[in-house]
Amino acid sequence: MATATRRTTAAADWRALGTSVRLVTTDPTLPDSCNLLLARHLAEVDAACSRFRQDSELVALDQARGRPVRVGPLLAEALAVALRAAAATDGAVDPTVGSAIGALGYDRDFRLVQDDGRPIRLTVRPVPGWRAVTLDRATDTVTVPAGVRLDLGATAKAWAADKAAALLAEAAGCGVLVSLGGDTAVAGEPPAGGWRIRVQDATGPVDETPAPGTYATVSIRSGGLATSGTTSRRWRRGAHDLHHIVDPHTGLPAETPWRTVSVAAATCADANAAGTAALVKGAGAQRWLAGLGLPARLVANDGTVVTTPGWPACAPAWSGPEAAA
């Protein structure tokens, strides 16, 4: 029987899109060149999809006042992913939450949001709904009703990780892992034993071990893994403690029994959309995820952990680079 040889890996860490970036390659000579390609890709995604940049294509749609607008291929693809996620989750993930999340005070880079404690008035108001947005992929023309603001936060980062991993694996000819704020996509030939990913309930650096009981390390060989939660992006406005997972039915932060949901799927975009939708769906999330055949780990607000069938077994210990989701 042949013995598998563990591939040597190398990792690089930096920041982009307002979040952490981690790149791991199975060829230790390639991180620098791959980093250049990744940085260029993320800059293009930011210019197309950011809702915090006044010069982005996404923000320009706010000025269209309901007129059809031809957009670039990156934004068109990102919108297609967002609309597909909305359909797949029965609207639990909806890109028309832009105005709702802005009304909650999340209208700029998150580090600035945390410093603004001015009181706000919470109003229950369903979001316009993803079906109000039309996208013609033949011409990459999008129509957004006047007054509707889009937010691609539930899908764009994970989609960017998928796209980057595939691009880099093809260009470098080796295995690649790309993690954007914990949304992790892999492509190419994986290391022996698969890619190690630490799933944790609290956001933190990959080189710092979380408190006991708040994480699990798993291994995947393809696709993506993402964790959505209500604990990492929280802020206070007046008397209200808020988080960034918006329930489209109310336009307010979702009231959910879960603090984090981690999902493994064929793509990171699918994993992240499913995890976000599970938080919104609440008590029925475990059954919904299991019905879709998606392996998942759900952590309740009291710390109880439940999983769905197929959730990856804990990976054995080793000394190579890993990612956090």
N, C-alpha and C positions, 0 to 999 in steps of 0.2 A: 504494500500500500504506500502510495507516495505521501510524503509529509509536506504540508503547506508551509511556505516560508512567509513569515510576517513582513509585509512591506514597511519600509521606513517612511514615516510621514513628517511633514513640517507644517507649522501653523503661523499665521500672522493675524494680528488684532488691531483694529482702528475704529473710527466712528464715521458714519455717513447717514443721511436721511434721518438725523436726529436720534440715532440708535447705535448700538454696538454692532460691529462687523467682525466675523471670524471666518477666515479662509484656511482650509486644511487641504494639502495635496499629498498624494502618495509618492510623488517624486520630490525629494527634498531640495532639488536644485531649481524648482520652478516658482516658489511663492512670490518672488519679487516681480517677475514678468506677469504672472497671473494677477497680482495685485493691481498692476497698471490697467489691465483689461477690466478688472472688476470696478475700479474707481471710475473709469470712463462710462461703464454701463450704468452705475448708480447715479452718476451726474446726469445722464440722459433721462433716467427714470424720474429723478427729482424735478428736472425742468418740465417734464410732461405732466406729472401726477401730483405734485405737492399742492396742498391747499393753503400753505403758509407763505408761498412765494407769489408776489403780485404779478410776476412775469411768467408764471407757469401756464401751460395750455389749459389745465383744469380750471384755474381761477378765471381765465378768459371766457370760459363758458358762462360765467355769471353775468357777463355783459351782453350776451347774445339775445336776451329777452325773448326766448322761445323760438328764435330763428335757427334753421339748420346750419351747422358749422362743420366744415371739413377739418378733421384733426389729423395729427401725425400718426404713423403706424403704431408707435409705442402706446400712446394714450388710447387709441382704438382697441388695441389688444387688452390693455388693462381694464377698460370699460366692459369689454366682452366677458372677461373673467369675472368681474363684479356682478354683471347681470346674470351670468350662468350660476353663480353662487346664490344669488337671491332666489332664483327659480328652484334650485336644488334644496334650499332650506325653507321653502314655503314662506319666504319673506322675512325670516328671522334675522338674516344678514341682508341689509338693504343700503345701497349706496346713496339714497336720498336723505340720509340722516345729517347732512352737512349743517343745515340751519339749526337743528336740534342740538347737536353737540357744540356748536358755536354759542348757542344761548346758555349752555351750561358753563361757559367760560373757557372751554378748550378751543381757543381761536388763534393760538400762536404756538411756538415751540414749547414743549411741555415744561422745560426748566423755567420759563417765564410764567406759565400758568400757576405753578406752585407758589409763586411769590405774590400772587394777587388774591387777597382774601375778601374783596368787596362782596357784600351780600347780593344775592340774586333772588328772583321770584320764580319758583318752579310751577310750570303750567303743563297739565296733561294735554298733549296734542299729537295725534298720530302723524307720522311723517307722510309726505306725499305718496310714496310708493314707487317701487322700481319699474312697474309697468308704465309709468308716465314717461319714461325715458326710452327713446328709440335710437337704435344704432344700425346703420346700413354698412355692413362690412365690405360690400362690393365697392363702395366709394369712400369708406371711412368717414361717413357723415353722421353726426350725432345731433339729436334735438332734445333739449332739456327745457321743460316748461318755465315760463317766466317766474322768478321768485324761488325756484328750486335750486338748492346748492348741493353739490355732490361731495361725498367723502369716501375715499377708497381705502381707508385705514384697515378695514377688515380683510382686504384681499391683496392690495398692491405690493406690500412688503414681501409677503410669501411668494407671490407670482414673480417678483424681481429675483428672489432667491432661486426659484426653479429655473428661470431663464439664464441666470448667471452661471449656475452649476453646469447646465447643459452646454452653454457657450464655452466655458473654460475647459471642461472635460474634452470637448472636441478639439479645441485649439491646442491643448497641452498633451493630449493622448495619455492621460493618466486619470486616476480617481480623484474626485474633487468633492469637498463639502463646503457649502456656503451657508452661514448662519447670520441672519439679520435680526437682531433683537430677540434671538431664540427661535425664530422661524427658520427651520433647517431643511435644506434640500441637498441631495447627493446625486452624483452622476459618475459614469465611468466605472472602472473596475475597483471595487472596494478593497480595503485592507483585509488581510486574513482575519476572519472572525467578524467582519462587518465594521461599520462606523459606530463608535461609542458615543452615545448622547445622554447627557445627564438631564433628566426631567425634574425640575424643581419648582416649588411652590412660591418661592420668593426670588425676585430678580437679583442677580449678583454676578461678579466676575467668575469666569470658568475656572480660574486657578484658586478659587476660595471654596472650600467645602461648606455647603449649607449646614444648618443645625440638624442634628439627628432627627430622622423621621420626616424630613421635609423634601426628600428627593429620592429618585430611583435612577439607576444607570441601566440603559437598555442598548441594544445593538440592532441596527437596520442595515440592509444591503442596497436598497434602492428607494426611490420615491422621496417622501418628506415626512417630517414630524414637526408639530407645532403645539405650543401651549398658549391658551388664552386664559386670562384671569382678571379678577377685579381688584387685585392687591397691588399690582406694580404701578399703575397710573391712577393714583387717587389724589384729590385735592379738596380743599375746603373753601366754600364761598358762604360767608355769613354763618348761619347755623347748620348748613348742609354739608355732609360728607359725600363726595361725588366720585364716580369712576367713569371710564371711557367706553364701557360696553352699553350701548344705547338700545333699549327695547323699541323697535319701530312702532309698536302698537300704542306707546305712551309718549314717545319722544324724551323719556327720562332714563336715567341709569337703571339697568335691569335689576329687578329684585330676584335674586337667585339663591338656591341653597348651596351652590358651588363656589369655591374661591378660585380654583383652577380646573381646566379641562385640557388634557393632552391627547392628541389624536395622531395616529400614523395612517398615511394614505398614499395613493399612487403619486400624488404631487403635494408639495408643501401648501399650495393654494387651496387644494381640497381639504387638507388637514386643518388649516387655520380657519377656513369658513365653517367647517363642522364644529370645531371647538368653540368658536364664537356663538354659533347658533345654539349649541348645547347650553351655554350659559343663559341665553335668552329663554330657551324652552323650559329651563328649570327642572322640576321634579321628574318630568318625563324624558329627560335627556338620555339617561342610560339605556332605556328601552329603544329610543329613536336611533341612537348610534349603533346598538346591537342589530337592529333591524336592517341597517344599511351595510352591515358586515364590516364596520370600521373598528379596529382595535383602539381602545381609549382607556385612559386613567383619569378618574374624576375624584377630586379632593373636596369634601364637604367643608363648610365653614367651621365645623368643629374638629376638622382634621381627619375624619374618617375617609379612608381610601377605598374606592370600588373600581373594578376594571370590567371591560367587556371582553368577550371571547377573542382570542388572537393577540391580546396585548403582549408585546415582546417580553420574553423572560429577561431577568436581570443579567447583565453581561459580567463575565469574570473580570477581575482586576488586571490592569496592565499599565505600563508607564508611558504610553504614547499620548499625543494630543487628543482631546475630545471636545465636544461642543455642549453648550447648555441650551435647553429649550424651555 
